[in-house]
Amino acid sequence: MGPHEMSYIPNAAGLEFIRKSYDHCAAFLNICGGGLTAGMAGVLKGKTCTAPQAMLGMLRQQFLTMWVAKR
């Protein structure tokens, strides 16, 4: 997934790509706003994750994920 604005909404093909990639990896790394897209794909549900400090409040409200500030 390329760079995007906070208002970016991935299409179904992009979300499916994330899900398939997640299913075949030992670790899943997102950069910057990538946590938002991964959250939309549902792969972070029930996980412990971190994100940019400025995004944590919004992410905590949107996704059933344990968002921590610690890196």
Rosetta constraint file for C-alpha pairs under 8 A:
AtomPair CA 1 CA 14 HARMONIC 7.24 0.50
AtomPair CA 1 CA 34 HARMONIC 7.88 0.50
AtomPair CA 4 CA 8 HARMONIC 5.89 0.50
AtomPair CA 4 CA 33 HARMONIC 7.92 0.50
AtomPair CA 6 CA 33 HARMONIC 7.36 0.50
AtomPair CA 9 CA 37 HARMONIC 7.75 0.50
AtomPair CA 10 CA 14 HARMONIC 5.78 0.50
AtomPair CA 10 CA 15 HARMONIC 6.45 0.50
AtomPair CA 10 CA 37 HARMONIC 7.03 0.50
AtomPair CA 11 CA 15 HARMONIC 6.45 0.50
AtomPair CA 12 CA 16 HARMONIC 6.13 0.50
AtomPair CA 13 CA 17 HARMONIC 6.15 0.50
AtomPair CA 14 CA 18 HARMONIC 6.44 0.50
AtomPair CA 15 CA 19 HARMONIC 6.36 0.50
AtomPair CA 15 CA 37 HARMONIC 7.63 0.50
AtomPair CA 15 CA 38 HARMONIC 7.76 0.50
AtomPair CA 15 CA 40 HARMONIC 7.36 0.50
AtomPair CA 15 CA 41 HARMONIC 5.04 0.50
AtomPair CA 16 CA 20 HARMONIC 6.14 0.50
AtomPair CA 16 CA 41 HARMONIC 7.28 0.50
AtomPair CA 17 CA 21 HARMONIC 6.04 0.50
AtomPair CA 18 CA 22 HARMONIC 5.98 0.50
AtomPair CA 18 CA 38 HARMONIC 6.83 0.50
AtomPair CA 18 CA 41 HARMONIC 6.65 0.50
AtomPair CA 19 CA 23 HARMONIC 6.23 0.50
AtomPair CA 19 CA 41 HARMONIC 6.44 0.50
AtomPair CA 19 CA 42 HARMONIC 7.78 0.50
AtomPair CA 19 CA 43 HARMONIC 6.55 0.50
AtomPair CA 20 CA 24 HARMONIC 6.67 0.50
AtomPair CA 21 CA 25 HARMONIC 6.58 0.50
AtomPair CA 22 CA 28 HARMONIC 6.50 0.50
AtomPair CA 22 CA 43 HARMONIC 7.10 0.50
AtomPair CA 30 CA 34 HARMONIC 4.81 0.50
AtomPair CA 30 CA 35 HARMONIC 5.77 0.50
AtomPair CA 30 CA 38 HARMONIC 7.79 0.50
AtomPair CA 31 CA 35 HARMONIC 7.29 0.50
AtomPair CA 32 CA 51 HARMONIC 6.77 0.50
AtomPair CA 32 CA 52 HARMONIC 6.25 0.50
AtomPair CA 33 CA 37 HARMONIC 7.26 0.50
AtomPair CA 33 CA 51 HARMONIC 7.55 0.50
AtomPair CA 33 CA 52 HARMONIC 7.60 0.50
AtomPair CA 34 CA 38 HARMONIC 6.20 0.50
AtomPair CA 35 CA 39 HARMONIC 5.91 0.50
AtomPair CA 35 CA 51 HARMONIC 6.55 0.50
AtomPair CA 36 CA 40 HARMONIC 6.30 0.50
AtomPair CA 36 CA 59 HARMONIC 7.09 0.50
AtomPair CA 37 CA 41 HARMONIC 6.34 0.50
AtomPair CA 38 CA 42 HARMONIC 6.43 0.50
AtomPair CA 38 CA 43 HARMONIC 5.97 0.50
AtomPair CA 38 CA 44 HARMONIC 6.54 0.50
AtomPair CA 39 CA 43 HARMONIC 6.18 0.50
AtomPair CA 39 CA 44 HARMONIC 5.48 0.50
AtomPair CA 39 CA 45 HARMONIC 7.28 0.50
AtomPair CA 39 CA 63 HARMONIC 6.33 0.50
AtomPair CA 44 CA 48 HARMONIC 7.76 0.50
AtomPair CA 44 CA 49 HARMONIC 7.60 0.50
AtomPair CA 44 CA 63 HARMONIC 7.89 0.50
AtomPair CA 44 CA 64 HARMONIC 7.73 0.50
AtomPair CA 44 CA 65 HARMONIC 6.07 0.50
AtomPair CA 45 CA 63 HARMONIC 6.87 0.50
AtomPair CA 45 CA 64 HARMONIC 5.25 0.50
AtomPair CA 45 CA 65 HARMONIC 5.14 0.50
AtomPair CA 46 CA 64 HARMONIC 6.09 0.50
AtomPair CA 46 CA 65 HARMONIC 5.04 0.50
AtomPair CA 46 CA 66 HARMONIC 6.85 0.50
AtomPair CA 47 CA 65 HARMONIC 5.38 0.50
AtomPair CA 47 CA 66 HARMONIC 6.05 0.50
AtomPair CA 48 CA 65 HARMONIC 6.12 0.50
AtomPair CA 48 CA 66 HARMONIC 4.54 0.50
AtomPair CA 48 CA 67 HARMONIC 5.94 0.50
AtomPair CA 48 CA 68 HARMONIC 7.10 0.50
AtomPair CA 49 CA 65 HARMONIC 7.03 0.50
AtomPair CA 49 CA 66 HARMONIC 6.15 0.50
AtomPair CA 49 CA 67 HARMONIC 5.05 0.50
AtomPair CA 49 CA 68 HARMONIC 6.15 0.50
AtomPair CA 50 CA 56 HARMONIC 7.72 0.50
AtomPair CA 50 CA 67 HARMONIC 5.41 0.50
AtomPair CA 50 CA 68 HARMONIC 5.12 0.50
AtomPair CA 50 CA 69 HARMONIC 5.91 0.50
AtomPair CA 50 CA 70 HARMONIC 6.98 0.50
AtomPair CA 50 CA 71 HARMONIC 6.71 0.50
AtomPair CA 51 CA 55 HARMONIC 6.57 0.50
AtomPair CA 51 CA 56 HARMONIC 6.27 0.50
AtomPair CA 51 CA 67 HARMONIC 7.53 0.50
AtomPair CA 51 CA 68 HARMONIC 7.78 0.50
AtomPair CA 51 CA 69 HARMONIC 7.26 0.50
AtomPair CA 52 CA 56 HARMONIC 6.63 0.50
AtomPair CA 53 CA 69 HARMONIC 6.58 0.50
AtomPair CA 55 CA 59 HARMONIC 6.12 0.50
AtomPair CA 56 CA 60 HARMONIC 6.01 0.50
AtomPair CA 56 CA 67 HARMONIC 6.68 0.50
AtomPair CA 56 CA 68 HARMONIC 7.80 0.50
AtomPair CA 56 CA 69 HARMONIC 7.58 0.50
AtomPair CA 57 CA 61 HARMONIC 6.53 0.50
AtomPair CA 58 CA 62 HARMONIC 6.40 0.50
AtomPair CA 59 CA 63 HARMONIC 5.97 0.50
AtomPair CA 59 CA 67 HARMONIC 7.52 0.50
AtomPair CA 60 CA 64 HARMONIC 7.28 0.50
AtomPair CA 60 CA 65 HARMONIC 6.99 0.50
AtomPair CA 60 CA 66 HARMONIC 7.56 0.50
AtomPair CA 60 CA 67 HARMONIC 6.30 0.50
